[in-house]
């Protein structure tokens, strides 16, 4: 299939457009579905983490209340400040009772209360049976003498007194007097890691995901019942999900993968739970998208192939028929062909081609007839043509004979006729100067003057400055001729034709030809410009008043025309409007 053909262009445009639309729809659908899937995944993870965090928060609040009781209780303060076995036993029983009544007592591995100098010691908890002895000499492992200021939840650590390795969440506090801020003792609470692990033991973690616990600025991955410290990964993108609950979704870099991390605070201190979303699902979605694009591409290519076959059947036959008809027309076959006039758009083209062929045939026939007429006319013109040189030589001979025989009138008249004929034969310039036009008019008027016995007078009042104005050739002669034949001759006496020129406005010069003949009434005056009639005795049978007006308008435009004014028994005036231009078309200015 050639792509530069109409069929190829239509097929290509259709296939490309369909492919682009399909890709755009598939891309939009993919990203929309992917966005919904990710949001659904985030929402599910967020709900699970918030549920675990809420349970953990209950126990943490209970443990925090236990710590506050121990650090503010007057019994404990009295034990630290006073000596005696009885107060020590009473305080021990009271602390043990408070631990057993606590909601999170199952996670209190160990609680130690000692004075500031480590001379007194209370120790209770669930891990006492599996522990090494805790004495005032080794309690410094968990409560250094230099510890004098409260801290938050400390990083996850191992209990140094247990006979087995077990991770704990240690809490350290100082005990002060009730009446002042003086530190009188220290508190150590070892919280079992089961506080968190028990909550997630039935939690199904998606393949490829990891669960994290964050305490202050330290992050731990929870794996196989163990908290593994990991450096906090850099955050590439941060998106807050829920302002009220401060849930946060961020994109972090772990190894070579960029993963989404959903973080939910437990609502207690600065402890939070986080989970990464499985990257496998995103990769699977990307693979599905690529597969979808491949399927779309194959489908569009099949569609393009079917469209090509269909266009071949719909377009090829009529196009070939039309091309054959055009080739036939190029070979001068203009016959009517009904087989290309189908009932569709190609049929309209076929009808147009048949009409064109018929018109071309008629045009050629007329052209042949015109050529034949032209040849006949040229033959007749050759038959009637007179050699101008022979005519000029003959008139010059008549002139010299009239001069030798003392007949100056005949000589002058012959000279004027010779110049007139010479001007007519050389009439190749449509626009000449006013000076040339006046000379031609003078030759014509000399002949008419002798014809009428000297009763005609031509009065030229045109100033020499106007002689450079351009004017169509033979404009004044028909007007003067009309003044003689229709104005002065019917009067039956002497007559005068007056020529004048003046500037009408900044762009126009007006010439007037006025005779003192019989004049015309309004009806006759209105018919003069509407008729091409000219007396058969005139010099030019084909140049009438209307013809002069048309030539003026054609040469200079509709603003430059001929107008007539007349009064019965008095005069007739013809006014010619001319532009201020020379015969070469240059601007004319009066000197």
C-alpha positions as CSV (number, residue, x, y, z in Angstrom):
1,X,0.0,0.0,0.0
2,X,1.5,3.4,-1.0
3,X,1.3,5.9,1.8
4,X,1.2,8.9,-0.6
5,X,-2.1,7.8,-2.1
6,X,-5.5,9.0,-0.7
7,X,-6.3,5.5,0.4
8,X,-2.9,5.1,2.2
9,X,-3.3,8.4,3.9
10,X,-6.8,7.6,5.2
11,X,-5.7,4.2,6.4
12,X,-2.6,5.6,8.1
13,X,-4.4,8.5,9.8
14,X,-7.2,6.1,11.0
15,X,-4.8,3.5,12.4
16,X,-2.6,6.1,14.1
17,X,-5.6,7.9,15.5
18,X,-7.1,4.7,16.8
19,X,-3.8,3.6,18.2
20,X,-3.3,6.9,20.0
21,X,-6.8,6.9,21.4
22,X,-6.4,3.2,22.6
23,X,-3.0,3.9,24.2
24,X,-4.4,7.1,25.9
25,X,-7.5,5.2,27.2
26,X,-5.4,2.2,28.3
27,X,-2.8,4.5,30.0
28,X,-5.5,6.5,31.8
29,X,-7.3,3.4,32.9
30,X,-4.1,1.8,34.1
31,X,-3.0,4.8,36.2
32,X,-6.6,5.2,37.5
33,X,-6.8,1.5,38.4
34,X,-3.3,1.6,39.8
35,X,-4.1,4.7,41.9
36,X,-7.3,3.0,43.3
37,X,-5.4,-0.2,44.0
38,X,-2.6,1.6,45.8
39,X,-5.0,3.8,47.8
40,X,-7.0,0.6,48.7
41,X,-3.7,-1.1,49.8
42,X,-2.7,2.0,51.8
43,X,-6.1,2.2,53.5
44,X,-6.0,-1.5,54.4
45,X,-2.5,-1.3,55.8
46,X,-3.4,1.9,57.6
47,X,-6.4,0.3,59.3
48,X,-4.4,-2.7,60.4
49,X,-1.6,-0.6,61.8
50,X,-4.0,1.7,63.6
51,X,-5.7,-1.4,65.2
52,X,-2.4,-2.8,66.4
53,X,-1.3,0.7,67.6
54,X,-4.6,1.1,69.6
55,X,-4.0,-2.2,71.4
56,X,-0.4,-1.4,72.1
57,X,-1.4,2.1,73.3
58,X,-3.7,0.6,76.0
59,X,-0.8,-1.4,77.5
60,X,1.6,1.5,77.2
61,X,-0.8,3.8,79.0
62,X,-1.2,1.2,81.8
63,X,2.6,0.8,82.1
64,X,3.0,4.6,82.1
65,X,0.5,4.8,85.0
66,X,2.5,2.2,86.9
67,X,5.6,4.3,86.4
68,X,3.9,7.4,87.5
69,X,2.6,5.7,90.6
70,X,6.0,4.4,91.6
71,X,7.6,7.8,91.1
72,X,5.0,9.8,93.0
73,X,3.8,7.4,95.7
74,X,4.4,8.5,99.3
75,X,5.1,5.0,100.5
76,X,7.9,4.6,98.0
77,X,9.3,8.0,98.9
78,X,9.2,7.1,102.6
79,X,11.1,3.9,101.9
80,X,13.8,5.7,100.1
81,X,14.2,8.3,102.8
82,X,13.8,6.1,105.9
83,X,15.5,2.9,107.1
84,X,14.0,-0.2,108.5
85,X,13.0,-3.7,107.5
86,X,9.3,-3.2,108.1
87,X,8.9,-0.2,105.7
88,X,10.9,-2.1,103.1
89,X,8.6,-5.1,103.3
90,X,5.5,-3.0,103.3
91,X,6.7,-1.0,100.3
92,X,7.7,-4.2,98.5
93,X,4.2,-5.7,99.0
94,X,2.6,-2.5,97.9
95,X,4.6,-2.3,94.7
96,X,4.0,-5.9,93.9
97,X,0.3,-5.4,94.5
98,X,0.3,-2.5,92.1
99,X,2.1,-4.5,89.4
100,X,-0.3,-7.4,89.8
101,X,-3.3,-5.1,89.4
102,X,-1.9,-3.4,86.3
103,X,-3.6,-4.1,82.9
104,X,-0.2,-4.8,81.4
105,X,1.2,-6.9,84.3
106,X,1.9,-9.8,81.9
107,X,4.6,-7.7,80.2
108,X,6.3,-6.4,83.4
109,X,9.5,-8.5,83.3
110,X,11.2,-6.6,86.0
111,X,10.8,-3.4,88.1
112,X,13.7,-2.1,90.3
113,X,13.5,0.8,92.7
114,X,16.7,2.0,94.4
115,X,17.9,5.0,96.2
116,X,20.3,7.5,94.6
117,X,23.3,5.9,96.2
118,X,22.3,2.3,95.4
119,X,22.1,1.4,99.1
120,X,18.5,0.2,99.0
121,X,16.8,-2.1,96.5
122,X,13.3,-3.3,95.7
123,X,13.0,-5.9,92.9
124,X,9.9,-7.6,91.6
125,X,8.5,-8.9,88.3
126,X,7.7,-12.0,86.2
127,X,11.3,-12.8,85.3
128,X,12.7,-13.0,88.8
129,X,12.8,-16.8,88.8
130,X,14.9,-16.8,85.5
131,X,17.2,-14.0,86.6
132,X,20.6,-13.7,88.1
133,X,20.5,-12.1,91.5
134,X,20.0,-8.3,91.4
135,X,21.9,-6.5,94.1
136,X,23.0,-3.0,95.0
137,X,26.4,-3.8,93.6
138,X,25.2,-4.8,90.1
139,X,22.1,-2.6,89.7
140,X,24.3,0.0,88.1
141,X,24.1,-2.1,84.9
142,X,20.6,-0.7,84.3
143,X,20.6,2.3,86.6
144,X,23.9,4.1,86.5
145,X,24.7,6.4,89.5
146,X,25.0,9.3,87.1
147,X,21.4,8.9,85.9
148,X,19.6,12.0,87.2
149,X,17.2,13.0,84.5
150,X,14.0,11.4,83.1
151,X,14.0,10.0,79.5
152,X,11.4,8.7,77.2
153,X,11.1,5.1,76.2
154,X,14.6,3.9,75.8
155,X,15.9,2.0,72.7
156,X,15.2,-1.8,72.7
157,X,17.8,-3.7,74.6
158,X,18.5,-7.0,76.2
159,X,17.9,-7.7,79.9
160,X,21.3,-8.1,81.4
161,X,20.0,-10.1,84.4
162,X,18.1,-12.8,82.5
163,X,19.7,-16.2,82.1
164,X,18.6,-16.2,78.4
165,X,18.7,-13.5,75.8
166,X,15.4,-11.6,75.6
167,X,14.7,-8.2,74.1
168,X,12.9,-5.7,76.3
169,X,11.6,-2.1,76.1
170,X,13.4,-0.5,79.1
171,X,12.0,2.5,80.9
172,X,14.1,4.6,83.3
173,X,12.8,7.3,85.7
174,X,14.1,9.3,88.6
175,X,12.1,9.6,91.9
176,X,12.0,13.0,93.6
177,X,10.7,14.3,96.9
178,X,7.1,15.3,97.0
179,X,7.9,18.7,98.3
180,X,10.9,19.5,96.0
181,X,12.7,18.5,92.8
182,X,15.5,16.8,94.7
183,X,16.2,13.3,93.3
184,X,16.0,10.6,95.9
185,X,15.8,7.4,93.9
186,X,15.8,5.6,90.5
187,X,13.2,3.4,88.8
188,X,13.9,0.8,86.1
189,X,11.0,-1.0,84.3
190,X,11.9,-3.8,81.9
191,X,8.8,-4.2,79.5
192,X,8.7,-7.5,77.6
193,X,9.0,-7.3,73.8
194,X,5.9,-9.5,73.8
195,X,3.9,-6.3,74.3
196,X,4.3,-5.7,70.5
197,X,5.0,-9.3,69.3
198,X,1.8,-10.7,70.8
199,X,-0.3,-8.2,68.9
200,X,1.3,-9.1,65.5
201,X,1.6,-12.9,65.9
202,X,-1.6,-13.4,64.0
203,X,-1.0,-10.5,61.6
204,X,-0.6,-11.7,58.0
205,X,2.1,-9.7,56.4
206,X,2.0,-9.6,52.5
207,X,4.9,-11.2,50.7
208,X,7.6,-8.6,50.1
209,X,6.4,-6.3,53.0
210,X,8.2,-5.5,56.2
211,X,6.9,-4.3,59.6
212,X,8.8,-1.7,61.6
213,X,8.7,-0.3,65.1
214,X,10.0,3.2,65.6
215,X,11.0,4.6,69.0
216,X,12.2,8.2,68.9
217,X,14.8,8.3,66.1
218,X,15.6,4.6,66.1
219,X,13.9,2.2,63.7
220,X,13.6,-1.6,64.1
221,X,12.4,-4.2,61.6
222,X,10.2,-6.9,63.3
223,X,11.3,-10.2,61.9
224,X,10.8,-13.8,63.3
225,X,9.9,-12.4,66.8
226,X,12.9,-10.2,66.9
227,X,13.5,-6.5,66.7
228,X,16.4,-5.8,64.3
229,X,17.8,-2.3,64.3
230,X,18.0,-0.7,60.9
231,X,19.3,2.8,59.9
232,X,16.4,5.1,59.1
233,X,16.1,5.0,55.3
234,X,16.1,8.3,53.4
235,X,12.6,9.6,52.5
236,X,12.3,10.4,48.8
237,X,8.7,11.7,49.0
238,X,6.4,12.5,51.8
239,X,2.6,12.5,51.7
240,X,0.4,13.1,54.8
241,X,-2.7,10.9,54.6
242,X,-4.7,11.8,57.7
243,X,-4.1,15.1,59.5
244,X,-6.2,14.0,62.5
245,X,-4.5,10.7,63.1
246,X,-1.2,11.9,61.6
247,X,-0.9,8.9,59.3
248,X,1.9,9.4,56.9
249,X,2.8,7.7,53.6
250,X,6.4,8.2,52.3
251,X,8.6,6.8,49.6
252,X,11.8,5.4,50.9
253,X,14.9,3.8,49.4
254,X,15.8,0.4,50.6
255,X,18.5,-1.3,48.7
256,X,17.7,-0.9,45.0
257,X,14.0,-0.5,45.5
258,X,11.8,2.5,46.1
259,X,9.1,1.4,48.5
260,X,6.1,3.1,50.0
261,X,6.1,3.2,53.8
262,X,2.9,3.6,55.7
263,X,3.5,5.0,59.2
264,X,0.9,5.2,62.0
265,X,1.7,6.6,65.5
266,X,0.5,4.6,68.4
267,X,-0.6,7.8,70.1
268,X,1.8,7.2,72.9
269,X,5.0,9.1,73.3
270,X,7.1,9.0,70.1
271,X,6.4,5.3,69.3
272,X,5.0,4.4,65.9
273,X,4.4,1.3,63.7
274,X,5.3,1.2,59.9
275,X,4.8,-1.2,57.1
276,X,6.2,-1.2,53.5
277,X,3.9,-2.0,50.6
278,X,4.8,-5.1,48.5
279,X,6.6,-4.0,45.4
280,X,5.6,-7.2,43.6
281,X,2.1,-5.9,43.0
282,X,3.3,-2.7,41.4
283,X,5.6,-4.7,39.1
284,X,2.8,-7.1,38.3
285,X,0.6,-4.1,37.4
286,X,3.3,-2.7,35.2
287,X,3.7,-6.0,33.4
288,X,-0.1,-6.2,32.9
289,X,0.0,-2.7,31.4
290,X,2.7,-3.6,29.0
291,X,0.8,-6.7,28.0
292,X,-2.3,-4.6,27.5
293,X,-0.5,-2.2,25.2
294,X,0.9,-5.1,23.2
295,X,-2.6,-6.5,22.8
296,X,-3.9,-3.1,21.8
297,X,-1.2,-2.7,19.2
298,X,-1.9,-6.1,17.7
299,X,-5.6,-5.3,17.7
300,X,-5.1,-2.0,16.0
301,X,-2.8,-3.5,13.4
302,X,-5.4,-6.1,12.6
303,X,-8.0,-3.3,12.4
304,X,-5.7,-1.4,10.0
305,X,-5.3,-4.5,7.8
306,X,-9.1,-5.0,7.6
307,X,-9.6,-1.3,6.9
308,X,-7.0,-1.5,4.1
309,X,-8.8,-4.5,2.5
310,X,-12.1,-2.6,2.8
311,X,-10.7,0.5,1.3
312,X,-9.3,-1.5,-1.5
313,X,-12.7,-2.7,-2.4
314,X,-14.4,0.6,-1.9
315,X,-11.9,2.9,-3.5
316,X,-9.7,1.1,-5.9
317,X,-12.3,0.3,-8.6
318,X,-13.8,3.8,-8.9
319,X,-10.4,5.4,-8.7
320,X,-9.0,3.2,-11.5
321,X,-12.1,4.0,-13.7
322,X,-11.7,7.7,-13.1
323,X,-8.0,7.6,-13.9
324,X,-8.7,5.7,-17.1
325,X,-11.2,8.3,-18.1
326,X,-8.8,11.1,-17.4
327,X,-6.1,9.4,-19.5
328,X,-8.7,9.1,-22.3
329,X,-9.4,12.8,-22.1
330,X,-5.7,13.5,-22.2
331,X,-5.7,11.5,-25.5
332,X,-8.6,13.7,-26.9
333,X,-11.3,11.2,-26.2
334,X,-14.2,13.4,-24.9
335,X,-16.9,10.8,-25.3
336,X,-19.6,10.4,-22.5
337,X,-18.8,7.5,-20.1
338,X,-21.9,6.5,-18.0
339,X,-19.9,3.8,-16.1
340,X,-18.2,6.4,-13.9
341,X,-21.4,8.0,-12.6
342,X,-22.0,6.0,-9.4
343,X,-24.4,6.8,-6.6
344,X,-21.8,8.2,-4.2
345,X,-19.1,10.9,-4.0
346,X,-17.1,9.2,-6.7
347,X,-20.1,9.3,-8.9
348,X,-20.3,13.1,-8.4
349,X,-16.7,13.3,-9.5
350,X,-17.5,11.1,-12.5
351,X,-20.4,13.3,-13.5
352,X,-18.1,16.4,-13.2
353,X,-15.5,14.7,-15.4
354,X,-18.2,13.8,-18.0
355,X,-19.4,17.4,-17.9
356,X,-15.9,18.7,-18.2
357,X,-15.2,16.4,-21.2
358,X,-18.4,17.7,-22.9
359,X,-17.5,21.3,-22.4
360,X,-13.9,20.7,-23.6
361,X,-15.3,19.1,-26.7
362,X,-17.6,22.1,-27.3
363,X,-14.8,24.5,-26.6
364,X,-12.5,22.9,-29.1
365,X,-15.1,22.9,-31.7
366,X,-15.7,26.6,-31.2
367,X,-12.0,27.2,-31.2
368,X,-11.7,25.5,-34.5
369,X,-14.6,27.5,-35.9
370,X,-13.0,30.8,-34.6
371,X,-9.7,29.9,-36.1
372,X,-11.4,29.4,-39.5
373,X,-13.2,32.7,-39.2
374,X,-9.9,34.4,-38.2
375,X,-8.2,33.0,-41.3
376,X,-11.0,34.2,-43.5
377,X,-10.9,37.7,-42.0
378,X,-7.2,37.9,-42.4
379,X,-7.5,36.9,-46.0
380,X,-10.1,39.6,-46.6
381,X,-8.0,42.2,-44.7
382,X,-5.1,41.3,-47.0
383,X,-7.3,41.8,-50.0
384,X,-8.5,45.3,-48.8
385,X,-5.1,46.5,-47.4
386,X,-3.5,49.5,-49.1
387,X,0.2,50.1,-48.8
388,X,0.6,53.1,-46.6
389,X,3.9,54.2,-48.3
390,X,2.2,54.2,-51.7
391,X,-0.6,56.3,-50.2
392,X,1.8,58.8,-48.6
393,X,3.9,59.1,-51.8
394,X,0.7,59.7,-53.9
395,X,-0.6,62.5,-51.5
396,X,2.9,64.1,-51.5
397,X,2.8,64.1,-55.4
398,X,-0.6,65.8,-55.3
399,X,0.7,68.4,-52.8
400,X,3.7,69.3,-55.1
401,X,1.5,69.5,-58.2
402,X,-0.9,71.8,-56.3
403,X,2.0,74.0,-55.2
404,X,3.4,74.2,-58.8
405,X,-0.1,75.1,-60.1
406,X,-0.4,77.8,-57.4
407,X,-3.2,76.0,-55.4
408,X,-2.1,76.4,-51.7
409,X,-5.4,75.3,-50.3
410,X,-5.2,71.9,-52.0
411,X,-1.6,71.6,-50.8
412,X,-2.5,72.4,-47.2
413,X,-5.5,70.1,-47.2
414,X,-3.4,67.2,-48.7
415,X,-0.7,67.7,-46.1
416,X,-3.2,67.6,-43.3
417,X,-4.8,64.4,-44.7
418,X,-1.3,62.8,-45.1
419,X,-0.5,63.6,-41.4
420,X,-3.9,62.2,-40.3
421,X,-3.4,59.0,-42.2
422,X,0.1,58.7,-40.8
423,X,-1.2,59.1,-37.2
424,X,-3.9,56.5,-37.8
425,X,-1.5,54.0,-39.2
426,X,0.9,54.5,-36.3
427,X,-1.8,54.4,-33.6
428,X,0.0,51.9,-31.3
429,X,0.0,54.1,-28.2
430,X,-3.4,54.2,-26.4
431,X,-2.4,57.3,-24.4
432,X,-0.7,60.3,-25.9
433,X,0.1,63.8,-24.7
434,X,-2.5,66.5,-25.0
435,X,-0.1,68.4,-27.4
436,X,-0.1,65.4,-29.8
437,X,-3.9,65.1,-29.6
438,X,-4.3,68.9,-30.4
439,X,-2.0,68.5,-33.4
440,X,-4.1,65.6,-34.7
441,X,-7.2,67.7,-34.1
442,X,-5.7,70.7,-36.1
443,X,-5.0,68.4,-39.1
444,X,-8.6,67.2,-39.0
445,X,-10.0,70.7,-38.6
446,X,-8.0,72.1,-41.6
447,X,-9.8,69.6,-43.8
448,X,-13.2,70.4,-42.4
449,X,-12.4,74.2,-42.7
450,X,-11.9,73.9,-46.4
451,X,-14.9,71.7,-46.8
452,X,-17.2,74.3,-45.1
453,X,-15.6,77.2,-47.0
454,X,-14.0,78.9,-44.0
455,X,-17.2,79.2,-41.9
456,X,-15.7,77.1,-39.1
457,X,-13.5,78.5,-36.4
458,X,-11.4,76.4,-33.9
459,X,-10.6,78.5,-30.8
460,X,-7.9,76.8,-28.7
461,X,-7.7,78.5,-25.2
462,X,-5.7,75.7,-23.6
463,X,-2.6,77.0,-21.9
464,X,0.7,75.4,-22.9
465,X,1.2,74.0,-19.3
466,X,-1.5,71.5,-19.9
467,X,0.0,70.1,-23.0
468,X,1.9,67.4,-21.1
469,X,-1.3,65.9,-19.7
470,X,-2.0,62.3,-20.9
471,X,-5.2,61.7,-22.9
472,X,-6.5,58.6,-24.9
473,X,-5.7,58.9,-28.7
474,X,-8.6,60.3,-30.8
475,X,-10.6,61.6,-27.8
476,X,-11.1,65.3,-29.0
477,X,-11.6,64.5,-32.7
478,X,-14.9,62.6,-32.3
479,X,-16.2,65.4,-30.0
480,X,-15.3,68.2,-32.4
481,X,-16.7,66.2,-35.3
482,X,-20.0,65.7,-33.3
483,X,-20.1,69.5,-32.7
484,X,-19.7,70.3,-36.4
485,X,-22.2,67.8,-37.8
486,X,-24.9,68.0,-35.0
487,X,-24.4,71.6,-33.7
488,X,-22.9,74.0,-36.3
489,X,-24.0,72.4,-39.6
490,X,-27.8,72.3,-38.8
491,X,-27.5,76.0,-37.9
492,X,-26.7,76.9,-41.5
493,X,-24.1,79.5,-40.8
494,X,-20.7,80.2,-39.3
495,X,-19.8,78.5,-36.1
496,X,-17.0,78.3,-33.5
497,X,-15.6,75.4,-31.5
498,X,-13.8,76.5,-28.3
499,X,-11.3,74.3,-26.3
500,X,-10.5,75.1,-22.7
501,X,-8.7,73.5,-19.8
502,X,-8.7,74.1,-16.0
503,X,-7.9,72.3,-12.8
504,X,-11.0,70.9,-11.1
505,X,-9.4,69.7,-7.9
506,X,-6.0,68.5,-6.6
507,X,-6.2,65.3,-8.8
508,X,-8.2,66.3,-11.8
509,X,-7.9,68.5,-15.0
510,X,-11.1,69.2,-17.0
511,X,-11.1,69.8,-20.7
512,X,-14.2,71.4,-22.3
513,X,-15.3,71.4,-26.0
514,X,-18.0,74.1,-26.6
515,X,-19.8,74.8,-29.8
516,X,-22.3,77.6,-30.5
517,X,-24.6,75.4,-32.6
518,X,-28.3,74.5,-32.3
519,X,-27.9,72.7,-29.0
520,X,-30.0,69.7,-27.8
521,X,-33.1,69.2,-25.7
522,X,-32.9,67.0,-22.5
523,X,-34.3,63.9,-24.3
524,X,-31.7,64.0,-27.1
525,X,-29.0,64.8,-24.6
526,X,-29.8,61.7,-22.5
527,X,-29.7,59.5,-25.6
528,X,-26.3,60.6,-26.8
529,X,-24.2,58.7,-24.2
530,X,-26.5,55.7,-24.4
531,X,-26.1,55.2,-28.2
532,X,-23.1,54.3,-30.3
533,X,-24.6,55.9,-33.4
534,X,-22.2,58.1,-35.4
535,X,-22.9,59.8,-38.8
536,X,-21.8,57.7,-41.7
537,X,-20.1,60.7,-43.1
538,X,-17.8,61.0,-40.1
539,X,-14.0,60.2,-40.2
540,X,-14.3,57.2,-37.9
541,X,-17.4,55.1,-38.2
542,X,-16.6,53.0,-35.0
543,X,-15.7,55.9,-32.6
544,X,-18.8,57.6,-31.2
545,X,-19.5,59.7,-28.1
546,X,-20.3,56.6,-26.0
547,X,-17.1,54.9,-27.2
548,X,-15.0,58.0,-26.0
549,X,-16.7,57.8,-22.6
550,X,-16.0,54.0,-22.3
551,X,-12.3,54.5,-23.3
552,X,-11.9,57.2,-20.7
553,X,-13.4,55.1,-17.9
554,X,-11.4,52.0,-19.0
555,X,-8.1,53.9,-19.2
556,X,-8.3,56.0,-16.0
557,X,-11.1,54.6,-13.9
558,X,-14.8,55.4,-13.1
559,X,-13.9,58.8,-11.7
560,X,-12.7,60.1,-15.1
561,X,-15.5,60.2,-17.6
562,X,-17.3,62.4,-20.2
563,X,-20.3,64.6,-19.4
564,X,-22.5,66.7,-21.7
565,X,-24.3,70.0,-21.1
566,X,-26.5,71.8,-23.7
567,X,-29.1,74.5,-24.3
568,X,-31.4,74.5,-27.3
569,X,-30.5,77.3,-29.7
570,X,-27.5,78.3,-27.7
571,X,-24.6,75.9,-27.2
572,X,-23.4,72.3,-26.4
573,X,-20.5,71.7,-24.0
574,X,-18.6,68.4,-23.6
575,X,-16.5,68.1,-20.4
576,X,-13.7,65.5,-20.1
577,X,-12.2,64.7,-16.6
578,X,-8.5,63.7,-16.8
579,X,-6.1,62.7,-14.0
580,X,-3.1,64.8,-13.4
581,X,-0.7,62.4,-15.1
582,X,1.5,62.4,-18.1
583,X,1.2,59.9,-20.9
584,X,4.0,57.9,-19.2
585,X,1.9,57.7,-16.0
586,X,4.0,60.2,-14.0
587,X,2.5,62.8,-11.7
588,X,1.9,66.2,-13.5
589,X,2.3,69.5,-11.7
590,X,1.5,72.9,-13.3
591,X,4.6,75.0,-13.5
